[in-house]
Amino acid sequence: MSNTKSSAPSKIYIARLLGLDVFDPFGDRLGRLRDVVVLKRGFGAAMAAGSRPTKGNEPVVVGIIIEVLGKKRVFMPMTRVRSIEASQIISTGLVNLRRFEQRNSEVLVVGELFDRRVRLLDGSGDAVIEDVAIEQRRNGDWGITELFVSRTVKSSSGWRRRSKETLVVDWDETILSTDLEPQEATTFVANHENARAADLADAIHEMSDKRMLEIAHELQDERLADVLQELPEEDQVQILSHLDDERAAQVLEEMEPDDAADLLIELPDAQREKLLELMEPDEAEDVRRLLEYDEGTAGSLMNPVPIILSPSRRWRRRWRIFGLRRSPGNGRGGAGGASPAGNPHGQVPGDGAHAAAAAGAAERVDWAHPRHGH
């Protein structure tokens, strides 16, 4: 699907583009597509007031969001997109590496339109957007033309049973809900099911507070815990504070103890203690132990989870993992054989008969290691 004026109009659904590689004309990979940016024209104040949209006034696609090296999300105008195909996107190769900042006149299709409620103008009720189709016009511009929506309908077999119905409607046959109305996040979460926690955290960090909280509520506890650990502290506190206490405690249990402690220390004392009481005793005990250390000290950087090594490894490899080093000498250790880094008093037996003793000792020690070391 070429982005030229002479080409015939083409149509493609955004959900099929997510994660596609973006290349320059020479075949070098620039990044991956993460979202599409459209102008609010077509669903602004007039539509919020309930007026009927007009044909030819559909939202215009102004660019795409691609994730480049370093997990940075940048904006690429549609004028620099040469073609969009089923397996790749070809660009002119010119990329502005400044991090994308959304303007008030712009809307993210994946982040803000997916899961949005619409009213169907045929009078059949409301539906939820699951996908959005963009079409290239004869002048080369791209715009939203169709919506893939779903709604729940009563089953013909009985009024108690309900089924899901999907349909494709033209953009000008719907009225979009306002930004202030509650919005689901089912489709967004499903489209990011296989995304890494860090990538998902980057995506929701750029969104409005309202949308970020809606997505957080949709995530499973374990998934939300992984995402929280990748977010800035202010986002962590905001999300945790908007969860009910029982679920907040469950999410904290899924987090690494040191990350949970870092998050809890930012909360008021009463809220922190309440969440600790709701946590499982074993999980809360590890977090309480870390909270006893002052912030910035070595103790606050420790992880209480022990390191367990296979007995088949040689003892030298065991000590090397823990940051131990050999002291100069006969190469067999002895009295000054090897010592932990930063601990001149630590000693390890030498080779031969002492190796087994050293290996056994390493297995029994409950090592607390810095969080950035695992």
C-alpha positions in Angstrom: 0.0 0.0 0.0 2.0 2.9 -1.3 1.7 6.4 0.1 1.5 8.1 -3.2 -1.1 10.3 -4.8 -1.4 8.1 -7.9 -2.3 5.0 -5.9 -5.8 3.7 -5.5 -7.4 4.1 -2.1 -6.3 1.5 0.4 -7.6 0.5 3.8 -5.9 -1.2 6.8 -6.9 -1.9 10.4 -4.6 -0.5 13.1 -4.5 -3.6 15.3 -2.7 -5.5 12.5 0.0 -2.9 12.3 1.0 -3.0 16.0 4.5 -4.3 16.4 5.4 -4.1 12.7 9.0 -3.2 12.0 9.7 0.2 10.4 12.5 0.3 7.8 14.3 2.9 5.8 14.6 2.5 2.0 17.8 0.6 2.3 16.3 -2.1 4.6 17.8 -0.9 7.9 15.4 -1.3 10.8 14.4 2.0 12.5 12.0 0.7 15.2 8.6 -0.8 15.7 5.2 0.8 15.4 3.4 1.3 18.7 0.5 3.7 17.9 -1.1 6.0 15.3 -1.8 9.7 15.9 -4.9 11.4 14.5 -6.3 14.9 14.8 -9.4 15.5 16.9 -11.2 16.9 13.9 -14.3 14.9 13.5 -15.0 14.1 17.1 -14.5 17.4 18.9 -16.8 19.7 20.8 -19.6 19.3 18.1 -19.8 15.6 18.5 -19.6 15.8 22.3 -22.7 18.0 22.0 -24.5 15.2 20.0 -24.4 16.6 16.5 -24.2 14.1 13.6 -20.8 13.7 12.0 -20.5 14.6 8.3 -19.0 12.6 5.4 -15.6 13.7 4.5 -14.9 15.2 7.9 -13.2 12.0 9.3 -10.2 12.4 11.6 -6.9 12.7 9.7 -3.9 10.6 10.4 -0.9 12.8 11.0 1.7 10.3 11.9 2.8 7.1 13.7 4.6 6.4 17.0 7.6 4.2 16.6 9.8 2.7 19.3 13.5 3.2 18.5 16.6 2.0 20.1 16.6 2.7 23.9 12.9 2.1 24.1 12.2 5.8 23.2 8.9 6.5 21.5 9.2 9.1 18.7 6.9 10.6 16.2 7.1 10.0 12.4 4.8 12.2 10.2 2.8 10.3 7.6 4.6 12.4 4.9 7.7 10.3 5.7 5.9 7.0 5.4 6.3 5.6 1.9 4.3 2.3 2.2 2.4 0.2 4.7 2.4 -3.5 4.0 1.2 -6.6 5.9 4.7 -7.3 7.3 6.5 -4.0 7.3 6.4 -0.3 7.0 8.8 1.6 4.7 9.8 5.2 5.5 12.0 7.8 4.0 14.5 7.0 6.7 14.4 10.5 8.2 13.6 10.2 12.0 13.4 12.9 14.6 14.7 11.2 17.8 13.1 13.7 20.2 10.7 11.9 22.5 7.0 12.1 21.4 4.9 14.6 23.4 1.2 14.5 22.6 -0.5 17.8 21.8 -4.0 18.8 22.9 -5.3 18.5 19.3 -4.0 14.9 18.9 -5.5 11.5 19.8 -3.7 8.2 20.1 -5.7 5.5 18.3 -4.5 2.5 20.3 -4.1 4.3 23.6 -7.3 6.4 23.5 -9.8 5.1 20.9 -9.6 1.4 21.5 -12.2 0.4 24.1 -14.0 3.8 23.6 -17.8 3.6 23.7 -19.8 4.9 20.7 -23.5 5.5 20.0 -24.7 4.0 16.8 -26.8 6.5 14.9 -29.2 3.7 13.5 -30.7 3.7 17.0 -29.6 0.1 17.8 -27.7 1.3 20.9 -24.1 1.5 22.1 -20.9 -0.4 21.2 -17.2 -0.5 22.1 -14.4 0.1 19.6 -12.1 -2.9 19.2 -10.2 -1.8 16.0 -10.0 1.2 13.7 -9.6 1.2 10.0 -7.6 4.0 8.2 -7.9 4.6 4.5 -5.7 6.4 2.1 -7.4 9.0 0.0 -6.6 9.9 -3.6 -4.7 13.0 -2.4 -2.3 10.7 -0.4 -3.7 11.6 3.1 -4.8 8.9 5.5 -8.0 9.2 7.6 -10.2 7.1 9.8 -13.1 5.6 7.8 -14.4 2.5 9.7 -14.7 1.1 13.2 -14.8 -2.5 14.2 -17.0 -2.5 17.3 -18.6 -5.1 19.6 -21.7 -5.1 21.8 -23.5 -7.4 24.0 -27.0 -8.6 22.8 -29.6 -10.8 24.4 -29.6 -14.3 23.1 -32.6 -15.5 21.2 -32.6 -18.7 23.3 -33.6 -16.8 26.4 -33.4 -13.4 28.0 -30.9 -14.5 30.7 -28.2 -15.4 28.2 -26.2 -12.8 26.4 -23.8 -13.0 23.5 -21.2 -10.8 21.9 -21.9 -9.3 18.5 -19.3 -7.7 16.3 -19.9 -5.4 13.4 -18.1 -2.9 11.1 -19.6 0.6 10.9 -18.6 3.8 9.1 -17.1 6.5 11.2 -19.9 8.9 10.3 -22.5 6.4 11.5 -21.4 6.8 15.2 -21.0 9.4 17.9 -18.0 9.0 20.1 -18.2 9.2 23.9 -16.5 12.1 25.6 -13.1 12.0 27.2 -14.7 12.3 30.7 -16.8 9.1 30.4 -15.5 5.8 31.8 -13.6 3.7 29.3 -12.8 0.0 29.2 -9.3 -1.3 28.6 -9.9 -4.9 27.5 -8.8 -4.4 23.9 -5.8 -2.4 24.9 -4.6 -5.0 27.4 -5.2 -7.8 24.9 -3.2 -6.0 22.2 -0.3 -5.7 24.7 -0.6 -9.2 26.1 2.9 -10.3 24.8 4.6 -6.9 25.4 7.3 -6.7 28.0 6.4 -5.1 31.2 8.9 -2.2 30.5 7.3 -1.6 27.1 3.8 -1.5 28.6 4.9 0.8 31.4 6.4 3.2 28.8 3.1 3.2 26.9 0.8 4.0 29.8 3.3 6.5 31.3 2.6 8.7 28.3 -1.2 8.6 28.8 -3.5 10.7 30.8 -4.0 9.8 34.5 -7.5 8.7 33.8 -6.5 6.3 31.1 -3.5 5.0 33.0 -5.7 4.1 36.0 -8.3 2.4 33.7 -5.6 0.1 32.2 -4.1 -0.6 35.6 -7.5 -1.8 36.9 -7.8 -4.2 33.9 -4.4 -5.9 34.4 -4.0 -9.1 36.4 -2.2 -8.7 39.7 1.1 -10.3 38.6 1.1 -8.3 35.4 0.4 -5.1 37.2 3.1 -5.8 39.7 5.7 -6.2 36.9 4.5 -3.0 35.2 4.6 -1.0 38.5 8.2 -1.9 39.0 9.0 -0.3 35.7 7.1 3.0 36.3 8.3 6.2 38.0 7.5 6.5 41.7 4.8 9.1 41.2 2.9 6.8 38.8 3.4 3.8 41.2 1.9 5.7 44.1 -1.0 7.1 42.1 -2.0 3.6 40.8 -1.6 1.9 44.1 -3.6 4.6 45.9 -6.6 4.1 43.5 -6.8 0.3 44.0 -8.9 -1.0 46.8 -6.8 -2.0 49.8 -7.2 -5.8 49.4 -6.1 -5.7 45.7 -3.3 -3.3 46.5 -2.0 -5.8 49.1 -2.2 -8.6 46.6 -0.2 -6.6 44.0 2.5 -5.8 46.6 2.8 -9.5 47.3 3.6 -10.1 43.6 6.3 -7.5 43.6 10.0 -8.0 44.6 10.3 -7.2 48.3 12.7 -4.4 47.7 10.5 -2.8 45.1 7.5 -3.2 47.4 9.4 -1.5 50.2 10.4 1.4 48.0 6.8 1.9 47.0 5.4 1.6 50.5 7.9 4.1 51.9 6.2 6.8 49.7 2.8 6.2 51.3 1.4 7.8 54.4 2.2 5.8 57.6 -1.4 4.7 58.2 -1.9 3.5 54.7 1.4 1.7 54.7 0.7 -0.2 57.9 -2.8 -1.1 56.7 -1.5 -2.7 53.5 1.2 -4.5 55.4 -1.5 -6.0 57.7 -3.5 -7.2 54.6 -0.4 -8.9 53.0 0.5 -12.5 53.7 2.6 -12.6 56.9 5.6 -14.1 55.2 5.6 -11.6 52.4 5.0 -8.7 54.8 7.9 -9.8 57.0 10.4 -9.5 54.2 9.1 -6.0 53.3 9.1 -4.9 57.0 12.7 -6.0 57.4 13.7 -3.8 54.5 11.7 -0.8 55.7 13.8 -0.8 58.9 16.8 0.5 57.0 17.1 4.1 56.2 16.7 5.1 52.6 20.0 5.2 50.7 21.8 2.7 53.0 23.2 -0.6 52.0 20.4 -2.4 53.9 17.7 -0.7 51.9 19.2 -1.9 48.7 19.3 -5.6 49.7 16.9 -8.3 48.5 16.1 -10.9 51.1 15.6 -13.7 48.5 18.5 -16.1 48.9 20.7 -17.2 45.9 20.5 -21.0 45.4 23.3 -22.5 43.2 23.4 -26.0 41.7 25.8 -28.4 43.6 27.3 -29.4 40.3 29.2 -26.1 39.9 32.8 -25.8 40.9 33.3 -23.8 44.1 35.5 -21.2 42.3 32.5 -20.3 40.1 30.3 -20.0 43.2 32.5 -17.5 44.8 33.0 -15.6 41.6 29.3 -15.1 41.3 29.3 -13.5 44.7 32.0 -11.0 43.7 34.9 -12.8 45.4 38.5 -12.4 44.3 41.7 -14.3 44.8 44.5 -12.7 46.7 48.0 -12.9 45.3 50.0 -15.9 46.5 50.6 -19.4 45.5 47.3 -19.6 43.6 45.8 -22.1 46.0 44.2 -19.8 48.4 45.2 -20.9 51.9 44.9 -18.4 54.7 44.5 -15.4 52.4 43.0 -17.3 49.5 40.0 -15.4 48.4 37.9 -12.7 50.0 34.5 -11.0 49.1 34.9 -7.6 47.4 34.8 -5.0 50.1 35.3 -7.5 52.9 39.1 -8.0 53.7 38.2 -10.3 56.5 36.4 -13.0 54.4 38.4 -16.1 53.7 37.8 -19.2 51.6 39.6 -22.5 51.8 41.9 -23.4 48.9 41.7 -26.2 46.4 41.7 -29.9 47.0 40.1 -31.2 50.2 38.9 -27.7 51.2 36.9 -27.2 48.0 34.0 -29.4 49.1 33.8 -27.6 52.4 33.7 -24.2 50.7 31.0 -25.4 48.3 28.9 -26.7 51.2 29.2 -23.4 53.1 28.2 -21.5 50.0 25.0 -23.6 49.8 24.1 -22.9 53.4 24.6 -19.1 53.4 21.5 -17.0 53.0 23.1 -14.4 50.8 21.5 -10.9 50.7 22.5 -9.3 47.5 22.0 -5.8 46.0 18.8 -5.5 44.0 20.6 -4.4 40.9 22.7 -7.6 41.0 19.9 -10.1 40.1 
